[in-house]
Amino acid sequence: MRIGSRWRSSCSRQIASIEKLRRDLPSQNDLDEASQAMFRIVDAYGLEPKKVARGLVDGVQYSGHLSASDCYALAKFSFKAGKYQIASSWLNTANNFLLKQPRKYNEVIGVSNMDITLLLARSLVANGNVSIAREMLVNDSNFGEAGNALARHFYENTPKTTVSLESCESGGVFNKLCRSGSRRQLNESKTTRLHCRYNATTSPFLRLAPLRIEELSLDPYVVLYHNVLSDAEIEKLVRMSGPFLERTMVFRVENRTEQIASSRTADGVWLPHKYTEYYDQEVLRRINQRVGDITGLNMRSAKKMQFMKYGFGGHFVPHHDFFDLKTSYLEAVGDRFATVLFYLNNVEHGGATVFPKINLIVQPQKGSALFWHNLDGESYDYDKRTLHGACPLISGNKLVMTRWIYELDQMFLLPAVLPPRRRNFSKTISN
């Protein structure tokens, strides 16, 4: 009896230990997010699934590779999203991997040749290749003549899209710029006007310590300041942010609420937060002062900055930083007049900032700050050419921090000299 009791007790402890480990294992939601990240990378950089599966990503050979089960999972995600050609590519790759593995291995991973063949046939039929799907099914020993009936069934029962990729697909120009890699600007006619120089004029402090500025676009005005933050300051920003990172949210104009959305996949925190130590607040105060020095703008409103960390596949679809709406808060400070985006590390692969309307791509450089105007400085009209986004991150992490500057602070510094043409000031205020 004692032996049996000890044995049951030992089994109970092992089961409890396994249950505890299972809570830390990837969930279905984790798998879906990983599949979306892979889809974004393949779509944005125009990659071939068979090369990605072997670890060749955007010209870089990585040591890791995907399994037949991984490829099958990505195929199912693509199929649910209505991307039947991409699903077929993943399935062909999965099938090739499966043929090289022992039969017992296939049984363990839970993916069989029959599973792949059936989903491939459905993908081919949905993509209009009915005859190819029928021939493949008939020639498969698992189906034979029944393949004709299966092909007809797939044709008569069109699959429904159950996964929305609206926030994953960013369009041709955005993807083209992400793929351009090392090129800063595709429109060579503008590059002859641009140059690097030292800025010593926007504040008295810069006369003593001028900063190197690289002009990327003159109209709209987009510049990159180099060596704005020191390594010590960046280390402090990372340290004060790390324990408080949470999934970032996106402001939805239609219902005027912040929600977690797949259009931006990053973790973030607003600085300072309530746990920020006094000496860390001093670091943030100095950085805020530096933003005022390099931009020459007033910084009285909304002194908080947003620290963000992007991981694998992390991205932000093209968007504008201005809101173009009325709330009680925006009535007090105005819309976002300008943006300063700090790059806090050198990114291993991917993750560039892209401006599709002006054919501009900016690679992250540790310690630098990207600065642009969201509103026209003369009329305070919305400048829709400042549409921008973050290319999907392929490897490593990407750390950034954003400081927005508001328009009403600039009322007497930069008074409007032209009437706005694209702003509706009669919108109803909503809290």
GUFIVEX-186566 format. One record per residue: x, y, z of N, C-alpha, C in turn. Coordinates in steps of 0.05 Angstrom, whole numbers, plus 5000, padded with zeros to 4 digits. Each point is the difference from the previous one (the first is absolute). Layout:
XYZXYZXYZ...
//
This chain:
501649765000498450245000501750255000502249995016501750245002501450054973500849784987501450034974498050124979497549905001498050104981499450295006499950085025499450275007502250194992502549915004502350174992500050034969499449784987500050004970497950204990497549995012497950194991500850295007501350045023500850275007502150104981501949834992502150084981498850064973498049844991498750054974498550275001498750055022498550255003501850244998502449985013501950234999501050044971500549784986500950024972497950124982497549925004497850114984499750295006500150085025499850285008502350164987502449895000502350134988499650044970498949794987499550024971497950214994497950015016497850194997501150295003501950035018501250275004501650084976501549804989501650064976498250064976497749874999498250044977499050284998499750135023499150285000501950194986502649925000502050164987500549934971498749784991500449924972498450184981500750024975498650174981497149914998498250204999497149964997499350024970497549954994499050044972500350294992499550185018500350294994502950064993501949885015502950044994500649904972498949774993500449884973498950184978497650115005498850184981501750264996501050115022501650244998502749944985501249775006502449924986499649974970497749884993499349964972499650274986498750195014499650274989502750134996501849975019502750124998501549894976499949734996501349884977498750094974497350035000498750094976500950284993500150185020500950284996502850014988501849835010502750014990500149904972498749784994500049894973498750204980497850125008498650194983501550254995501150125022501350264998502649984984501549785003502649984988500049834975497649904992499749844975501749755000499849845022501649765003498649754990501649804994499049744991499849825024497749875006499749835023502149785001500749884977502049785001502750095010500750254993502650105010499850085029497850125008499650075028500149755018498849794990499949755016502849895004501850064983502749905002501950205014498850225010501550205015501250224984499450014973501050224983497950224999500550225014498050215003501250264991498950114978500950264990503050014995501149784989502849994993501949935022498949955024501649925023499449715008502149835002499649725007500249975031497749935012500049965029500449705006500849945025500649725007497549845004497850125008497549865004498549944975498149825001498249944977497349905011498149994982497349925008499649704995498149895014499349714997497649984981499349754993497649954984497650105015499949965027497850095016499750304999502350155002500050294999498950104973500949884978499150084974497049944996499149785011497149934999498350215015501050085024498650205016499850274985502250074986500050254985498249984976499849764988498249964978497150025008499349895024497350025010499350295005501950165011499450285005499650154974501649954980499850134974497349924987499349755003497449904988497750145013500050025026497850145015499850294992502350124992500150284993499450044970499549794986499350024972502450034981502449955010502450024984500849724991498549904980500249724992502649934985501150204985502549944986502349975021500150185020502049985021499649745016497549935005499549755014501049764985499750014973501049784984503049985001501450235000502949995002500949885027498750085022500749895026499549705001497849914987499349715001501949844983500950104977502049864984502649975016500750215014502449995017499749805023497750005013499449815021500249714990498949964976500149734989502849904994501750184990502849934994501449935026499550155022501249945025499049735011497549954996498749765011501249754987500650014974501149774986502849925010501450205012502749945010500149905029497649995013499949925028498949715002500949855021498949735004497050015006498649784993497149995004499150055029501649895019499350035028500150295008501950154989500350295006497550144991498949944977497650134990497649955018499849765011497849935018500250165025502450055010500350155025499350294997500850124978499550294996497150054992498549794993497250044995499350114973501949994981499550104972500649774981498149924984500449784982499950104971500949834982500050074972497150044990498149865012497250034993499050285007500850095024499250275009500950214980502549974992501350204982498649994973499649764990498749974973497250124999498449955021497350105000499950315001501750125017500050295002501250124974502049874988501150094975497949994978498449794999497949984980498050225004499250055025498150225005501150274992502650045005501350264992500150034970500749784986500150014971497350064988497949865010497350054990499150295005500550095024499250285007501550204983502449934990501550184984499549974970498049824994499249974972501349774985501749845014501549794987498649735006497549974990498449765006501149754988500850024975501149764986502549905013501850185008502549915013499449875027498050115015499349885025498849724996498249974980498749744994502149794993501950084982502049814992501849915024500750195017501649935024498549815018497550045005498449835017499749724989499449984974499649744987502549845000502350134996502649864999501049935028498750105021500849945027498849735008501649815010499049745007497950015023500050215016498150025021497250064991499750104975497450094990499149854975501849984980499349874975497750144986498049844991497850114985498350195017500149965026498550185018501050294998502350034988501150274997498250184983498649884980498250154983497750135017498949835018497850105017501050215019502449965011501150205018500550274987501149994976500550254985497450144994497949854993497450124995498950125025500349865023499050105026501450265007502750014996501550255007499150234982499449934974499150214981497350115008498249835009497350085006499850135028502049975017499950125026502450195003499650244992502150215000500850065029502550005007500950065027499550295008499350045025499650275010502450115014500650254996502350125013499350055030501649905017499450035029502250165015502150074986502250165011500350254984499850235013500350264986502950085000501050074976502750094997500250304993497850145005499950284994502350155013500749935025502150145014502849874996500149794983502649884994501150084973498350064981500850084974500150304998502350114993500350295001500250134973499949854978500050124974502650004986499950054973502349974983502350185006499550265003502250195004501449955027498449955021501249945026501849754998499049784988501549764998502550044982499750164979502350054983502250145015499350195017502050155016501249815021498449835012501149815020502149824986499549934975501849824986502550144989499850274999502250154988502549995018499649945026502349965017501850245005502250014986502050205005499450274988498150014981499550254987498450185018500850255003498750195017497650124986500350074975497950144986500049914970497749914990499949904973499950224980498950235007499850234981502750155000501749934981502750114999500050304994497850104988500050284993500150185025499249905023500050165024502649995015501649784996502349975016502250214995500050124977502050204994499650255017497650055011499550245016500749965029500449755008500349945028503049985008500550065026502749995009500049965031502449955010500449985029501350265010499350085025501250245011499749995030501150205013499750025029497950215006498149945018497950195008501050145025500350264998500950175023498250245003497649994988498350244998497349985015499049765004497349985011499850075030502350005014500050085029502750105007500250175020502750105009501849775009499049785011501649785009501649874977498749994976501349874978502350164988500250255008502450154992502549905014499649895024502249885015500449714992497849854994500249724994498249944976500950074976498349954976499749704995497749934988499449734994500149964969500949764992500149934972497349934990499150134978497449964989500249914971498549804993499949904973497350054988499850154979497550074987499149774982497749895005498949784985497950094980498550205007497950114982499650305008499850174980499650285006497050085000498449854984497250064998498549734995498949895022499850105028502849985013500250155022502650025014500449755018502049844993500849765015503050005003501049995025502950015004500749795021502549914999501049815020502350125015499750035027502250105017501649765010502750034999501749785008501150055028500549785015501350015026498550195020497449985000498350175018500049885028499949745003500049865026502649855004500950005025502549855006499249725007502049825000499649725008499049985028501050175018499250005028497050075003499250204985497150095001498249774989500949884978498449784989499849775019502249935014499949795020498050065022499950255009498150085020497149994990499550074975497349994989499149714998501849824992499349724998499449885028501750085019499649895028497450105012499350254997497650105013497549914985500349904976497649924984499549705001502149845001499849714997497949865016499950045027498049865016497150084996499650224986497250114997498949984972501449864983499149984972497449844998498150104984497549874994499450034971498349834989499350024972498850284994501250134980499150274992497249994987498650225003497350024989499950224978498049984984499750194977497350155004500150264995497650175003498249954976497549925006498049954979498350254997500150134976498550244995497049955001499249764989497149954997498650005027501349895021498649995026501650165021502250134992501550175017501049865026501049764996501149855023502649884992501649935020502649864994499549705003501049854980499749714999502549874991500449755010502249844989499249924972501950034981499449944972502449894986499649834981502249884985501350194981498950254997501350204983502650105012500349975027502650065013500649785020502249874996500749785018502650075015499750115024502350085016499150025029502050005018499550045028500950295007498650135018500850285006499250095027501050235008499450135025500350304997498450155014500250305000502050085022501850184993502050105019499650305004500150095025500349845024497449875009500249785014497749875011500150045031498049905014499850075028502349875017501449814989502249875015502750114992500150204983502550114991501450155023502549925005501650135021500750284993500750165021500650284996502450044980502149845004502450044983499449924971498149814996499149934973498350224987498450135017498550234990501850234991502350025013501950214991501149934973500549744994500949924974497950074979497549945006497850074981499750304996500450155022499850294998502250114981502449895002502250094983499549934971498849764995499449924973497850184988498050075016497950184991501250284993501850095016501350264995501649984974501349774995501549964975498250004976497649895003498150004978499350294993499650175020499550284995502350144987502549925008502350134988500349934970499649744993500549924972497750084982497550035010497850074983499450305000500850145021499450285002497150055006498549805009497150025005499550015030497750105007499150015028499149735009500649935025499549725010498350005025498250195004498650025025498049775005498649924979497949805003500949714998498649825013500449714996502949925001501250015024502849955002500849715000498149824999500649715000501049914973501749795001501149874976499249715001499849884976499249714999502449844991500849825018502249814995498749754988501249894978498849764987502249804993499349755003501749784993498649824980501349974976498949824979501649745000498549784998501349744998499749884973500249744997499949864975497450074985500250104975497750074984498650255009501150145021498850245009499950224979497850144998499650194978498050215009499750214983497850195003499250084972497549954993499150064973500150304995500250084974500150294994497750155013500650235012498050165015501050285001498250185008500850285006500150035030501750185010500150055029497950205009498950164982497950195008497449845003498150115016497549875006497850084981499850254992497950114984497249955012499850065026497449985014500150195023497750035014499950185023499349845025501650035020499449905027500650235019499149975025500550215020503050045004501549784998502950025004501450154977499249924975501250134977499150294998497750075010499150285001502050165017501149885020501850145019502850034989501049804985502850004991500350024970497849954985500249994971500949724990500349984974500849744988503149975001500949774992502949955000501450164977501450215008501350174980502449864988501649865017502549884991500549755016501849834990500849755013503049985001501049915023502849935003500249705008501249844983500249725004503049935006500549915025502749935008500549704993502349944988500849724997502049935022499349795015501549935024501949764996500049884976501949794995500449974970502149864992500449924972498549744995498350004980498349774995501649804982499749745007501549804985499049964971497349994997498949944973497150094999499450184981497350104997499550245018497450075003499350215019500450284992500450064974500450274991497450175003500450265002497750194999499650094971497649984990499450064972497950214997500550194981498050204993499249954971497849854995499349924972499450234981498950235011499150224982502450154989502349985013502450154991502349814994499549744998502049804992502550025018499550005026502350035019500149765019502449905004500449785019502350085019499649975026501950075020500749765017502649925000500949785016500650095028499249865021500550075027503050025006500950215013502850045009500050085029501349845016500050045029500850295007498350125017500650275010499050234982498949934977499150214982497150075005499050224988497350095003498950094973497849884992498750084975497850215007500050224985498250225006498550094975497450035002498450104978497650155009498950174983497550155005497649854990498049975016497549874991498050214989500450255007498350224991501750204984498850124981501450214985500650245018502450105000500850215018498850274994499050044976498950264992496950015003498749774995497150005000498849825022501749835012499249805020498049804987500149974974498649794986501349735007498449784999501249735003501649944975502549915005501749934977499949694997498349924982499549714996502449854987501950154991502549884989501749885022499450065025501549895022499049725009498449884984499249725005502549835003500149845021502549855006499349745014501849814999499649745014502649875006499949785016502449855007500049744986502149944984500249744987500349775020499049774994500149775018502949945008500449945026502649935010500649714995502349944988500749724993501649875022501850145011501849885021500650205021500349915025500750175023497750165010500650215015498050195010500550274989497950165001500250284992498950175022501650195010499250175023499850294990497750135004499650274992498650155022500150274999498550165018498950254985497550065004498750214984499250235019500550254990499150245013498450164980497450055007498450164982499850295010500050194982499950285006497450124989498650165017497350074993499850294990497850054984499950244984499450255016498449995020499350255014502350125015502049835007502550115012501550184981499549974974501550154980498550254990497750065013498250214991501550264995501650095019501450264997502849974989501149755001502649964988499949984970497949854990499749974971497150064993499250255000497250074993499449934971497549904995499249934973499950254983501049984975500050224981498249954977499049744998498149934978497649865013497650034989497749865010500149704994499349835019500049714994497849934980500649804983498149914979499049725005501449855017499249715003499449945029499050195015499349955028497250105006498549845014497250065007500050075030499850265006500150095028497250005013498049914985497350005011499149735010501949815002499349735010499150015029498249825007499049995027502149895019500250125024501949915020498949755013501849805003499349755013502149945021499249925024501949945021501549744994
//
